[in-house]
């Protein structure tokens, strides 16, 4: 299992617009290049986007990976 610091760095890499959140487009573009399938990407989006607005905020991301503690 990756450590939480590495997962936080991944969030910032995926946030290509630099707005402090990861859009569906940023998630899909970033992880498809790494070979992640569209089905897995959809599941990730559903798990990480806690309020269902199509954007993953840093707070949502930290909550989803258990880094808010």
PyMOL Python script that loads the backbone (N, CA, C, O; Angstrom):
from pymol import cmd

cmd.read_pdbstr("""\
ATOM      1  N   UNK A   1       0.853  -1.192   0.000  1.00  0.00           N
ATOM      2  CA  UNK A   1       0.000   0.000   0.000  1.00  0.00           C
ATOM      3  C   UNK A   1       0.888   1.241   0.000  1.00  0.00           C
ATOM      4  O   UNK A   1       1.793   1.352   0.826  1.00  0.00           O
ATOM      5  N   UNK A   2       0.637   2.173  -0.919  1.00  0.00           N
ATOM      6  CA  UNK A   2       1.431   3.404  -0.963  1.00  0.00           C
ATOM      7  C   UNK A   2       1.229   4.228   0.308  1.00  0.00           C
ATOM      8  O   UNK A   2       0.162   4.197   0.919  1.00  0.00           O
ATOM      9  N   UNK A   3       2.275   4.969   0.695  1.00  0.00           N
ATOM     10  CA  UNK A   3       2.116   5.800   1.883  1.00  0.00           C
ATOM     11  C   UNK A   3       1.309   7.060   1.547  1.00  0.00           C
ATOM     12  O   UNK A   3       1.183   7.447   0.385  1.00  0.00           O
ATOM     13  N   UNK A   4       0.779   7.675   2.577  1.00  0.00           N
ATOM     14  CA  UNK A   4      -0.122   8.817   2.384  1.00  0.00           C
ATOM     15  C   UNK A   4       0.578  10.014   1.762  1.00  0.00           C
ATOM     16  O   UNK A   4      -0.030  10.739   0.975  1.00  0.00           O
ATOM     17  N   UNK A   5       1.849  10.238   2.098  1.00  0.00           N
ATOM     18  CA  UNK A   5       2.587  11.353   1.492  1.00  0.00           C
ATOM     19  C   UNK A   5       2.704  11.178  -0.015  1.00  0.00           C
ATOM     20  O   UNK A   5       2.560  12.140  -0.769  1.00  0.00           O
ATOM     21  N   UNK A   6       2.965   9.952  -0.455  1.00  0.00           N
ATOM     22  CA  UNK A   6       3.064   9.679  -1.881  1.00  0.00           C
ATOM     23  C   UNK A   6       1.717   9.903  -2.570  1.00  0.00           C
ATOM     24  O   UNK A   6       1.664  10.424  -3.684  1.00  0.00           O
ATOM     25  N   UNK A   7       0.638   9.512  -1.907  1.00  0.00           N
ATOM     26  CA  UNK A   7      -0.696   9.712  -2.477  1.00  0.00           C
ATOM     27  C   UNK A   7      -1.046  11.200  -2.563  1.00  0.00           C
ATOM     28  O   UNK A   7      -1.707  11.624  -3.511  1.00  0.00           O
ATOM     29  N   UNK A   8      -0.611  11.991  -1.588  1.00  0.00           N
ATOM     30  CA  UNK A   8      -0.847  13.439  -1.638  1.00  0.00           C
ATOM     31  C   UNK A   8      -0.055  14.047  -2.795  1.00  0.00           C
ATOM     32  O   UNK A   8      -0.567  14.917  -3.500  1.00  0.00           O
ATOM     33  N   UNK A   9       1.176  13.606  -2.998  1.00  0.00           N
ATOM     34  CA  UNK A   9       1.965  14.101  -4.141  1.00  0.00           C
ATOM     35  C   UNK A   9       1.270  13.759  -5.457  1.00  0.00           C
ATOM     36  O   UNK A   9       1.283  14.559  -6.392  1.00  0.00           O
ATOM     37  N   UNK A  10       0.667  12.579  -5.531  1.00  0.00           N
ATOM     38  CA  UNK A  10      -0.073  12.189  -6.731  1.00  0.00           C
ATOM     39  C   UNK A  10      -1.227  13.150  -6.984  1.00  0.00           C
ATOM     40  O   UNK A  10      -1.472  13.536  -8.126  1.00  0.00           O
ATOM     41  N   UNK A  11      -1.938  13.541  -5.926  1.00  0.00           N
ATOM     42  CA  UNK A  11      -3.036  14.500  -6.079  1.00  0.00           C
ATOM     43  C   UNK A  11      -2.528  15.766  -6.766  1.00  0.00           C
ATOM     44  O   UNK A  11      -3.139  16.242  -7.723  1.00  0.00           O
ATOM     45  N   UNK A  12      -1.423  16.305  -6.285  1.00  0.00           N
ATOM     46  CA  UNK A  12      -0.891  17.544  -6.862  1.00  0.00           C
ATOM     47  C   UNK A  12      -0.403  17.353  -8.292  1.00  0.00           C
ATOM     48  O   UNK A  12      -0.474  18.286  -9.092  1.00  0.00           O
ATOM     49  N   UNK A  13       0.090  16.167  -8.631  1.00  0.00           N
ATOM     50  CA  UNK A  13       0.480  15.892 -10.019  1.00  0.00           C
ATOM     51  C   UNK A  13      -0.744  15.837 -10.929  1.00  0.00           C
ATOM     52  O   UNK A  13      -0.704  16.304 -12.067  1.00  0.00           O
ATOM     53  N   UNK A  14      -1.828  15.264 -10.417  1.00  0.00           N
ATOM     54  CA  UNK A  14      -3.053  15.164 -11.216  1.00  0.00           C
ATOM     55  C   UNK A  14      -3.723  16.517 -11.398  1.00  0.00           C
ATOM     56  O   UNK A  14      -4.410  16.739 -12.395  1.00  0.00           O
ATOM     57  N   UNK A  15      -3.530  17.417 -10.451  1.00  0.00           N
ATOM     58  CA  UNK A  15      -4.127  18.759 -10.503  1.00  0.00           C
ATOM     59  C   UNK A  15      -3.331  19.634 -11.467  1.00  0.00           C
ATOM     60  O   UNK A  15      -2.606  20.535 -11.046  1.00  0.00           O
ATOM     61  N   UNK A  16      -3.473  19.361 -12.762  1.00  0.00           N
ATOM     62  CA  UNK A  16      -2.678  20.067 -13.766  1.00  0.00           C
ATOM     63  C   UNK A  16      -3.065  21.529 -13.923  1.00  0.00           C
ATOM     64  O   UNK A  16      -2.262  22.324 -14.410  1.00  0.00           O
ATOM     65  N   UNK A  17      -4.270  21.900 -13.524  1.00  0.00           N
ATOM     66  CA  UNK A  17      -4.695  23.303 -13.619  1.00  0.00           C
ATOM     67  C   UNK A  17      -4.189  24.124 -12.440  1.00  0.00           C
ATOM     68  O   UNK A  17      -4.181  25.354 -12.494  1.00  0.00           O
ATOM     69  N   UNK A  18      -3.768  23.448 -11.377  1.00  0.00           N
ATOM     70  CA  UNK A  18      -3.258  24.139 -10.202  1.00  0.00           C
ATOM     71  C   UNK A  18      -4.311  24.835  -9.367  1.00  0.00           C
ATOM     72  O   UNK A  18      -3.995  25.743  -8.597  1.00  0.00           O
ATOM     73  N   UNK A  19      -5.576  24.415  -9.512  1.00  0.00           N
ATOM     74  CA  UNK A  19      -6.657  25.082  -8.777  1.00  0.00           C
ATOM     75  C   UNK A  19      -6.970  24.435  -7.428  1.00  0.00           C
ATOM     76  O   UNK A  19      -7.913  24.844  -6.749  1.00  0.00           O
ATOM     77  N   UNK A  20      -6.190  23.434  -7.039  1.00  0.00           N
ATOM     78  CA  UNK A  20      -6.398  22.796  -5.741  1.00  0.00           C
ATOM     79  C   UNK A  20      -7.431  21.693  -5.742  1.00  0.00           C
ATOM     80  O   UNK A  20      -7.823  21.204  -4.683  1.00  0.00           O
ATOM     81  N   UNK A  21      -7.879  21.294  -6.928  1.00  0.00           N
ATOM     82  CA  UNK A  21      -8.822  20.188  -7.041  1.00  0.00           C
ATOM     83  C   UNK A  21      -8.493  19.398  -8.305  1.00  0.00           C
ATOM     84  O   UNK A  21      -7.783  19.879  -9.187  1.00  0.00           O
ATOM     85  N   UNK A  22      -9.020  18.185  -8.374  1.00  0.00           N
ATOM     86  CA  UNK A  22      -8.797  17.326  -9.533  1.00  0.00           C
ATOM     87  C   UNK A  22     -10.139  17.082 -10.202  1.00  0.00           C
ATOM     88  O   UNK A  22     -11.045  16.494  -9.612  1.00  0.00           O
ATOM     89  N   UNK A  23     -10.253  17.541 -11.433  1.00  0.00           N
ATOM     90  CA  UNK A  23     -11.487  17.324 -12.193  1.00  0.00           C
ATOM     91  C   UNK A  23     -11.507  15.899 -12.738  1.00  0.00           C
ATOM     92  O   UNK A  23     -10.495  15.198 -12.746  1.00  0.00           O
ATOM     93  N   UNK A  24     -12.667  15.503 -13.183  1.00  0.00           N
ATOM     94  CA  UNK A  24     -12.808  14.187 -13.819  1.00  0.00           C
ATOM     95  C   UNK A  24     -11.823  14.069 -14.985  1.00  0.00           C
ATOM     96  O   UNK A  24     -11.159  13.046 -15.151  1.00  0.00           O
ATOM     97  N   UNK A  25     -11.740  15.130 -15.785  1.00  0.00           N
ATOM     98  CA  UNK A  25     -10.844  15.138 -16.945  1.00  0.00           C
ATOM     99  C   UNK A  25      -9.387  14.970 -16.508  1.00  0.00           C
ATOM    100  O   UNK A  25      -8.654  14.180 -17.103  1.00  0.00           O
ATOM    101  N   UNK A  26      -8.964  15.701 -15.480  1.00  0.00           N
ATOM    102  CA  UNK A  26      -7.586  15.591 -14.997  1.00  0.00           C
ATOM    103  C   UNK A  26      -7.295  14.181 -14.486  1.00  0.00           C
ATOM    104  O   UNK A  26      -6.233  13.624 -14.764  1.00  0.00           O
ATOM    105  N   UNK A  27      -8.232  13.609 -13.744  1.00  0.00           N
ATOM    106  CA  UNK A  27      -8.058  12.256 -13.216  1.00  0.00           C
ATOM    107  C   UNK A  27      -7.911  11.257 -14.356  1.00  0.00           C
ATOM    108  O   UNK A  27      -6.993  10.437 -14.362  1.00  0.00           O
ATOM    109  N   UNK A  28      -8.826  11.335 -15.322  1.00  0.00           N
ATOM    110  CA  UNK A  28      -8.818  10.378 -16.421  1.00  0.00           C
ATOM    111  C   UNK A  28      -7.565  10.539 -17.276  1.00  0.00           C
ATOM    112  O   UNK A  28      -6.920   9.548 -17.619  1.00  0.00           O
ATOM    113  N   UNK A  29      -7.212  11.782 -17.625  1.00  0.00           N
ATOM    114  CA  UNK A  29      -6.027  11.999 -18.460  1.00  0.00           C
ATOM    115  C   UNK A  29      -4.754  11.555 -17.747  1.00  0.00           C
ATOM    116  O   UNK A  29      -3.889  10.923 -18.355  1.00  0.00           O
ATOM    117  N   UNK A  30      -4.637  11.877 -16.479  1.00  0.00           N
ATOM    118  CA  UNK A  30      -3.432  11.531 -15.737  1.00  0.00           C
ATOM    119  C   UNK A  30      -3.253  10.045 -15.531  1.00  0.00           C
ATOM    120  O   UNK A  30      -2.143   9.529 -15.655  1.00  0.00           O
ATOM    121  N   UNK A  31      -4.324   9.355 -15.221  1.00  0.00           N
ATOM    122  CA  UNK A  31      -4.196   7.935 -14.902  1.00  0.00           C
ATOM    123  C   UNK A  31      -4.322   7.026 -16.119  1.00  0.00           C
ATOM    124  O   UNK A  31      -3.830   5.898 -16.088  1.00  0.00           O
ATOM    125  N   UNK A  32      -4.966   7.483 -17.186  1.00  0.00           N
ATOM    126  CA  UNK A  32      -5.007   6.672 -18.409  1.00  0.00           C
ATOM    127  C   UNK A  32      -3.605   6.529 -18.987  1.00  0.00           C
ATOM    128  O   UNK A  32      -3.248   5.477 -19.519  1.00  0.00           O
ATOM    129  N   UNK A  33      -2.808   7.598 -18.879  1.00  0.00           N
ATOM    130  CA  UNK A  33      -1.416   7.524 -19.354  1.00  0.00           C
ATOM    131  C   UNK A  33      -0.631   6.473 -18.579  1.00  0.00           C
ATOM    132  O   UNK A  33       0.331   5.901 -19.092  1.00  0.00           O
ATOM    133  N   UNK A  34      -1.045   6.223 -17.347  1.00  0.00           N
ATOM    134  CA  UNK A  34      -0.379   5.217 -16.516  1.00  0.00           C
ATOM    135  C   UNK A  34      -0.955   3.819 -16.748  1.00  0.00           C
ATOM    136  O   UNK A  34      -0.532   2.858 -16.105  1.00  0.00           O
ATOM    137  N   UNK A  35      -1.918   3.705 -17.663  1.00  0.00           N
ATOM    138  CA  UNK A  35      -2.464   2.403 -18.014  1.00  0.00           C
ATOM    139  C   UNK A  35      -3.664   1.955 -17.202  1.00  0.00           C
ATOM    140  O   UNK A  35      -4.032   0.781 -17.243  1.00  0.00           O
ATOM    141  N   UNK A  36      -4.284   2.872 -16.462  1.00  0.00           N
ATOM    142  CA  UNK A  36      -5.464   2.523 -15.667  1.00  0.00           C
ATOM    143  C   UNK A  36      -6.676   2.450 -16.598  1.00  0.00           C
ATOM    144  O   UNK A  36      -6.880   3.340 -17.424  1.00  0.00           O
ATOM    145  N   UNK A  37      -7.467   1.405 -16.467  1.00  0.00           N
ATOM    146  CA  UNK A  37      -8.608   1.197 -17.358  1.00  0.00           C
ATOM    147  C   UNK A  37      -9.737   2.184 -17.063  1.00  0.00           C
ATOM    148  O   UNK A  37      -9.857   2.669 -15.938  1.00  0.00           O
ATOM    149  N   UNK A  38     -10.566   2.486 -18.068  1.00  0.00           N
ATOM    150  CA  UNK A  38     -11.702   3.383 -17.860  1.00  0.00           C
ATOM    151  C   UNK A  38     -12.650   2.914 -16.755  1.00  0.00           C
ATOM    152  O   UNK A  38     -13.210   3.738 -16.033  1.00  0.00           O
ATOM    153  N   UNK A  39     -12.833   1.610 -16.618  1.00  0.00           N
ATOM    154  CA  UNK A  39     -13.710   1.087 -15.564  1.00  0.00           C
ATOM    155  C   UNK A  39     -13.159   1.422 -14.183  1.00  0.00           C
ATOM    156  O   UNK A  39     -13.904   1.858 -13.305  1.00  0.00           O
ATOM    157  N   UNK A  40     -11.877   1.223 -13.992  1.00  0.00           N
ATOM    158  CA  UNK A  40     -11.237   1.542 -12.711  1.00  0.00           C
ATOM    159  C   UNK A  40     -11.272   3.046 -12.470  1.00  0.00           C
ATOM    160  O   UNK A  40     -11.495   3.487 -11.343  1.00  0.00           O
ATOM    161  N   UNK A  41     -11.053   3.834 -13.514  1.00  0.00           N
ATOM    162  CA  UNK A  41     -11.103   5.289 -13.377  1.00  0.00           C
ATOM    163  C   UNK A  41     -12.478   5.750 -12.921  1.00  0.00           C
ATOM    164  O   UNK A  41     -12.588   6.635 -12.073  1.00  0.00           O
ATOM    165  N   UNK A  42     -13.517   5.160 -13.474  1.00  0.00           N
ATOM    166  CA  UNK A  42     -14.877   5.519 -13.065  1.00  0.00           C
ATOM    167  C   UNK A  42     -15.103   5.182 -11.595  1.00  0.00           C
ATOM    168  O   UNK A  42     -15.683   5.976 -10.855  1.00  0.00           O
ATOM    169  N   UNK A  43     -14.649   4.017 -11.177  1.00  0.00           N
ATOM    170  CA  UNK A  43     -14.794   3.622  -9.768  1.00  0.00           C
ATOM    171  C   UNK A  43     -14.018   4.553  -8.842  1.00  0.00           C
ATOM    172  O   UNK A  43     -14.502   4.920  -7.771  1.00  0.00           O
ATOM    173  N   UNK A  44     -12.816   4.931  -9.257  1.00  0.00           N
ATOM    174  CA  UNK A  44     -12.023   5.874  -8.466  1.00  0.00           C
ATOM    175  C   UNK A  44     -12.746   7.203  -8.311  1.00  0.00           C
ATOM    176  O   UNK A  44     -12.814   7.764  -7.217  1.00  0.00           O
ATOM    177  N   UNK A  45     -13.285   7.698  -9.417  1.00  0.00           N
ATOM    178  CA  UNK A  45     -13.997   8.977  -9.366  1.00  0.00           C
ATOM    179  C   UNK A  45     -15.162   8.890  -8.392  1.00  0.00           C
ATOM    180  O   UNK A  45     -15.374   9.804  -7.595  1.00  0.00           O
ATOM    181  N   UNK A  46     -15.911   7.811  -8.448  1.00  0.00           N
ATOM    182  CA  UNK A  46     -17.055   7.636  -7.550  1.00  0.00           C
ATOM    183  C   UNK A  46     -16.624   7.572  -6.087  1.00  0.00           C
ATOM    184  O   UNK A  46     -17.316   8.095  -5.213  1.00  0.00           O
ATOM    185  N   UNK A  47     -15.496   6.940  -5.819  1.00  0.00           N
ATOM    186  CA  UNK A  47     -15.010   6.814  -4.437  1.00  0.00           C
ATOM    187  C   UNK A  47     -14.386   8.093  -3.909  1.00  0.00           C
ATOM    188  O   UNK A  47     -14.529   8.411  -2.728  1.00  0.00           O
ATOM    189  N   UNK A  48     -13.698   8.828  -4.768  1.00  0.00           N
ATOM    190  CA  UNK A  48     -12.965  10.012  -4.319  1.00  0.00           C
ATOM    191  C   UNK A  48     -13.817  11.275  -4.309  1.00  0.00           C
ATOM    192  O   UNK A  48     -13.613  12.149  -3.465  1.00  0.00           O
ATOM    193  N   UNK A  49     -14.757  11.384  -5.223  1.00  0.00           N
ATOM    194  CA  UNK A  49     -15.629  12.563  -5.309  1.00  0.00           C
ATOM    195  C   UNK A  49     -16.795  12.369  -4.341  1.00  0.00           C
ATOM    196  O   UNK A  49     -17.886  11.958  -4.736  1.00  0.00           O
ATOM    197  N   UNK A  50     -16.546  12.666  -3.088  1.00  0.00           N
ATOM    198  CA  UNK A  50     -17.496  12.325  -2.026  1.00  0.00           C
ATOM    199  C   UNK A  50     -18.841  13.028  -2.144  1.00  0.00           C
ATOM    200  O   UNK A  50     -19.858  12.467  -1.735  1.00  0.00           O
ATOM    201  N   UNK A  51     -18.876  14.244  -2.692  1.00  0.00           N
ATOM    202  CA  UNK A  51     -20.160  14.943  -2.804  1.00  0.00           C
ATOM    203  C   UNK A  51     -20.770  14.840  -4.201  1.00  0.00           C
ATOM    204  O   UNK A  51     -21.841  15.396  -4.448  1.00  0.00           O
ATOM    205  N   UNK A  52     -20.105  14.138  -5.114  1.00  0.00           N
ATOM    206  CA  UNK A  52     -20.668  13.872  -6.431  1.00  0.00           C
ATOM    207  C   UNK A  52     -20.750  15.054  -7.372  1.00  0.00           C
ATOM    208  O   UNK A  52     -21.567  15.050  -8.293  1.00  0.00           O
ATOM    209  N   UNK A  53     -19.912  16.081  -7.160  1.00  0.00           N
ATOM    210  CA  UNK A  53     -19.984  17.270  -8.015  1.00  0.00           C
ATOM    211  C   UNK A  53     -19.055  17.220  -9.222  1.00  0.00           C
ATOM    212  O   UNK A  53     -18.975  18.188  -9.977  1.00  0.00           O
ATOM    213  N   UNK A  54     -18.353  16.105  -9.415  1.00  0.00           N
ATOM    214  CA  UNK A  54     -17.473  15.969 -10.572  1.00  0.00           C
ATOM    215  C   UNK A  54     -16.068  16.496 -10.357  1.00  0.00           C
ATOM    216  O   UNK A  54     -15.256  16.502 -11.283  1.00  0.00           O
ATOM    217  N   UNK A  55     -15.774  16.939  -9.140  1.00  0.00           N
ATOM    218  CA  UNK A  55     -14.465  17.487  -8.801  1.00  0.00           C
ATOM    219  C   UNK A  55     -14.017  16.875  -7.480  1.00  0.00           C
ATOM    220  O   UNK A  55     -14.808  16.759  -6.544  1.00  0.00           O
ATOM    221  N   UNK A  56     -12.757  16.487  -7.407  1.00  0.00           N
ATOM    222  CA  UNK A  56     -12.197  15.936  -6.171  1.00  0.00           C
ATOM    223  C   UNK A  56     -11.377  17.031  -5.505  1.00  0.00           C
ATOM    224  O   UNK A  56     -10.335  17.437  -6.020  1.00  0.00           O
ATOM    225  N   UNK A  57     -11.848  17.505  -4.366  1.00  0.00           N
ATOM    226  CA  UNK A  57     -11.082  18.507  -3.625  1.00  0.00           C
ATOM    227  C   UNK A  57     -10.000  17.806  -2.806  1.00  0.00           C
ATOM    228  O   UNK A  57     -10.057  16.595  -2.592  1.00  0.00           O
ATOM    229  N   UNK A  58      -9.024  18.573  -2.357  1.00  0.00           N
ATOM    230  CA  UNK A  58      -7.977  17.990  -1.523  1.00  0.00           C
ATOM    231  C   UNK A  58      -8.573  17.404  -0.249  1.00  0.00           C
ATOM    232  O   UNK A  58      -8.136  16.350   0.213  1.00  0.00           O
ATOM    233  N   UNK A  59      -9.562  18.078   0.318  1.00  0.00           N
ATOM    234  CA  UNK A  59     -10.213  17.583   1.532  1.00  0.00           C
ATOM    235  C   UNK A  59     -10.904  16.239   1.272  1.00  0.00           C
ATOM    236  O   UNK A  59     -10.773  15.311   2.071  1.00  0.00           O
ATOM    237  N   UNK A  60     -11.636  16.132   0.164  1.00  0.00           N
ATOM    238  CA  UNK A  60     -12.286  14.863  -0.188  1.00  0.00           C
ATOM    239  C   UNK A  60     -11.241  13.764  -0.376  1.00  0.00           C
ATOM    240  O   UNK A  60     -11.405  12.640   0.099  1.00  0.00           O
ATOM    241  N   UNK A  61     -10.184  14.110  -1.068  1.00  0.00           N
ATOM    242  CA  UNK A  61      -9.120  13.149  -1.351  1.00  0.00           C
ATOM    243  C   UNK A  61      -8.484  12.645  -0.062  1.00  0.00           C
ATOM    244  O   UNK A  61      -8.305  11.443   0.129  1.00  0.00           O
ATOM    245  N   UNK A  62      -8.146  13.585   0.823  1.00  0.00           N
ATOM    246  CA  UNK A  62      -7.533  13.196   2.097  1.00  0.00           C
ATOM    247  C   UNK A  62      -8.478  12.326   2.916  1.00  0.00           C
ATOM    248  O   UNK A  62      -8.048  11.359   3.546  1.00  0.00           O
ATOM    249  N   UNK A  63      -9.758  12.665   2.909  1.00  0.00           N
ATOM    250  CA  UNK A  63     -10.741  11.851   3.626  1.00  0.00           C
ATOM    251  C   UNK A  63     -10.788  10.440   3.041  1.00  0.00           C
ATOM    252  O   UNK A  63     -10.786   9.456   3.781  1.00  0.00           O
ATOM    253  N   UNK A  64     -10.830  10.345   1.722  1.00  0.00           N
ATOM    254  CA  UNK A  64     -10.937   9.049   1.056  1.00  0.00           C
ATOM    255  C   UNK A  64      -9.715   8.163   1.294  1.00  0.00           C
ATOM    256  O   UNK A  64      -9.845   6.941   1.367  1.00  0.00           O
ATOM    257  N   UNK A  65      -8.531   8.764   1.415  1.00  0.00           N
ATOM    258  CA  UNK A  65      -7.326   7.949   1.622  1.00  0.00           C
ATOM    259  C   UNK A  65      -6.945   7.832   3.096  1.00  0.00           C
ATOM    260  O   UNK A  65      -5.936   7.215   3.439  1.00  0.00           O
ATOM    261  N   UNK A  66      -7.764   8.432   3.963  1.00  0.00           N
ATOM    262  CA  UNK A  66      -7.515   8.336   5.400  1.00  0.00           C
ATOM    263  C   UNK A  66      -6.390   9.217   5.894  1.00  0.00           C
ATOM    264  O   UNK A  66      -5.739   8.889   6.886  1.00  0.00           O
ATOM    265  N   UNK A  67      -6.146  10.335   5.218  1.00  0.00           N
ATOM    266  CA  UNK A  67      -5.044  11.226   5.594  1.00  0.00           C
ATOM    267  C   UNK A  67      -5.514  12.442   6.378  1.00  0.00           C
ATOM    268  O   UNK A  67      -4.719  13.349   6.625  1.00  0.00           O
ATOM    269  N   UNK A  68      -6.769  12.487   6.771  1.00  0.00           N
ATOM    270  CA  UNK A  68      -7.295  13.632   7.524  1.00  0.00           C
ATOM    271  C   UNK A  68      -7.084  13.483   9.017  1.00  0.00           C
ATOM    272  O   UNK A  68      -7.539  14.324   9.792  1.00  0.00           O
ATOM    273  N   UNK A  69      -6.417  12.452   9.426  1.00  0.00           N
ATOM    274  CA  UNK A  69      -6.253  12.186  10.860  1.00  0.00           C
ATOM    275  C   UNK A  69      -4.957  12.740  11.364  1.00  0.00           C
ATOM    276  O   UNK A  69      -4.650  12.611  12.549  1.00  0.00           O
TER     277      UNK A  69
END
""", "prot")
cmd.dss("prot")
cmd.show_as("cartoon", "prot")
cmd.util.cbc("prot")
cmd.orient("prot")
